[in-house]
């Protein structure tokens, strides 16, 4: 087993969130509690997504406290995101690419050959261009209906991909399927050390920013997992804050924060922070 898979398994165990442990509990705060201020009436600290934020007695002049422990007492299944896209040679796409494509087949990674790190839970979506280029998109968005992408659908494909060679090789990928400039489906899988990164979707009118760590998991092999919430803004819609494992609608899209976890270094952490985000256009309803 390689180092990346070992750290992924340890991270899942440390967070203990495979059964829906991280769910929105209100507006995300940067910290879980507040230290008393010098003056002012009693106030409350930030309420955290996925964790319980303690109340701070201080008013004006209070300072942030420590993050709350990630909760493990919430039932239900968290929304999951997976993404990997490979070229005709079967290797992960590691450079930007664009093309007009048609969906030629849709299968399951349970039986089809899908690029790692996709699991058997992902769908294998084959995309082909008029120039006879072909890509295999391994995609899983637990919130997305299975008929969102159909054989014969045509899209403008945009792949934003780079390679991070720090310590060990990881490929960062953002995939967008659009029509006439409008996002129909997107997904991102990103890895880097320290602060987790976000995909650049501004060319499609989607702004994303880090809403801060919301809780803290159990340290493992020198790494301290801190799930973050994502703030999403689209056009004139009010922004929405989405916690890890949660899904929210905004601007005609449904967006899922499958993972957005910082791995803080406590002295010997050599694993990368991880981002897994996805979204799809909601069906239009007749007034």
URVENTA-V150140 format. One record per pair of residues at least 6 apart in sequence whose C-alpha atoms are under 6 Angstrom apart, sorted by sequence separation. I is the first residue (numbers start at 1). J is the second residue. If there is no record, write none. Layout:
I_J ; I_J
//
This chain:
47_53 ; 86_92 ; 87_93 ; 128_134 ; 164_170 ; 178_184 ; 233_239 ; 248_254 ; 46_53 ; 85_92 ; 86_93 ; 127_134 ; 163_170 ; 177_184 ; 232_239 ; 248_255 ; 127_135 ; 163_171 ; 177_185 ; 217_225 ; 232_240 ; 247_255 ; 126_135 ; 162_171 ; 176_185 ; 231_240 ; 247_256 ; 45_55 ; 110_120 ; 126_136 ; 162_172 ; 176_186 ; 216_226 ; 231_241 ; 246_256 ; 263_273 ; 34_45 ; 44_55 ; 45_56 ; 109_120 ; 125_136 ; 161_172 ; 175_186 ; 215_226 ; 230_241 ; 246_257 ; 262_273 ; 33_45 ; 44_56 ; 125_137 ; 161_173 ; 175_187 ; 230_242 ; 245_257 ; 261_273 ; 43_56 ; 109_122 ; 124_137 ; 160_173 ; 174_187 ; 213_226 ; 229_242 ; 244_257 ; 245_258 ; 261_274 ; 32_46 ; 43_57 ; 109_123 ; 124_138 ; 160_174 ; 174_188 ; 213_227 ; 214_228 ; 229_243 ; 244_258 ; 260_274 ; 42_57 ; 43_58 ; 108_123 ; 109_124 ; 123_138 ; 159_174 ; 173_188 ; 213_228 ; 244_259 ; 260_275 ; 42_58 ; 43_59 ; 107_123 ; 108_124 ; 122_138 ; 123_139 ; 159_175 ; 173_189 ; 212_228 ; 259_275 ; 29_46 ; 42_59 ; 107_124 ; 122_139 ; 158_175 ; 172_189 ; 212_229 ; 234_251 ; 259_276 ; 29_47 ; 41_59 ; 106_124 ; 122_140 ; 158_176 ; 172_190 ; 211_229 ; 258_276 ; 29_48 ; 40_59 ; 51_70 ; 106_125 ; 157_176 ; 211_230 ; 258_277 ; 28_48 ; 33_53 ; 40_60 ; 51_71 ; 105_125 ; 157_177 ; 210_230 ; 211_231 ; 257_277 ; 28_49 ; 32_53 ; 33_54 ; 35_56 ; 36_57 ; 37_58 ; 39_60 ; 105_126 ; 156_177 ; 209_230 ; 256_277 ; 32_54 ; 33_55 ; 34_56 ; 36_58 ; 37_59 ; 104_126 ; 155_177 ; 156_178 ; 209_231 ; 256_278 ; 26_49 ; 33_56 ; 37_60 ; 103_126 ; 104_127 ; 155_178 ; 208_231 ; 255_278 ; 25_49 ; 37_61 ; 103_127 ; 155_179 ; 208_232 ; 255_279 ; 24_49 ; 37_62 ; 102_127 ; 207_232 ; 254_279 ; 24_50 ; 36_62 ; 101_127 ; 102_128 ; 207_233 ; 254_280 ; 23_50 ; 35_62 ; 101_128 ; 253_280 ; 22_50 ; 35_63 ; 101_129 ; 206_234 ; 253_281 ; 34_63 ; 100_129 ; 252_281 ; 253_282 ; 34_64 ; 252_282 ; 34_65 ; 33_65 ; 228_260 ; 31_64 ; 227_260 ; 228_261 ; 227_261 ; 32_67 ; 226_261 ; 31_67 ; 32_68 ; 226_262 ; 225_262 ; 225_263 ; 224_263 ; 223_263 ; 224_264 ; 223_264 ; 223_265 ; 223_266 ; 222_266 ; 222_267 ; 88_134 ; 105_151 ; 222_268 ; 223_269 ; 88_135 ; 104_151 ; 222_269 ; 87_135 ; 103_151 ; 86_135 ; 103_152 ; 21_71 ; 86_136 ; 102_152 ; 103_153 ; 21_72 ; 85_136 ; 102_153 ; 85_137 ; 102_154 ; 21_74 ; 85_138 ; 101_154 ; 84_138 ; 101_155 ; 20_75 ; 83_138 ; 100_155 ; 20_76 ; 83_139 ; 100_156 ; 19_76 ; 20_77 ; 82_139 ; 99_156 ; 100_157 ; 19_77 ; 20_78 ; 82_140 ; 99_157 ; 81_140 ; 98_157 ; 81_141 ; 98_158 ; 80_141 ; 80_142 ; 97_159 ; 79_142 ; 96_159 ; 96_160 ; 96_161 ; 95_161 ; 196_262 ; 94_161 ; 95_162 ; 195_262 ; 94_162 ; 196_273 ; 196_274 ; 193_272 ; 192_272 ; 193_273 ; 191_272 ; 192_273 ; 191_273 ; 191_274 ; 190_274 ; 190_275 ; 189_275 ; 189_276 ; 188_276 ; 188_277 ; 187_277 ; 187_278 ; 186_278 ; 186_279 ; 185_279 ; 185_280 ; 184_280 ; 184_281 ; 83_189 ; 70_215 ; 69_215 ; 70_216 ; 68_215 ; 69_216 ; 70_217 ; 67_215 ; 51_215 ; 49_214 ; 48_214 ; 79_245 ; 78_245 ; 79_246 ; 81_258 ; 80_258 ; 30_212 ; 30_213 ; 49_243 ; 81_276 ; 15_217 ; 14_218 ; 24_243 ; 22_244
//
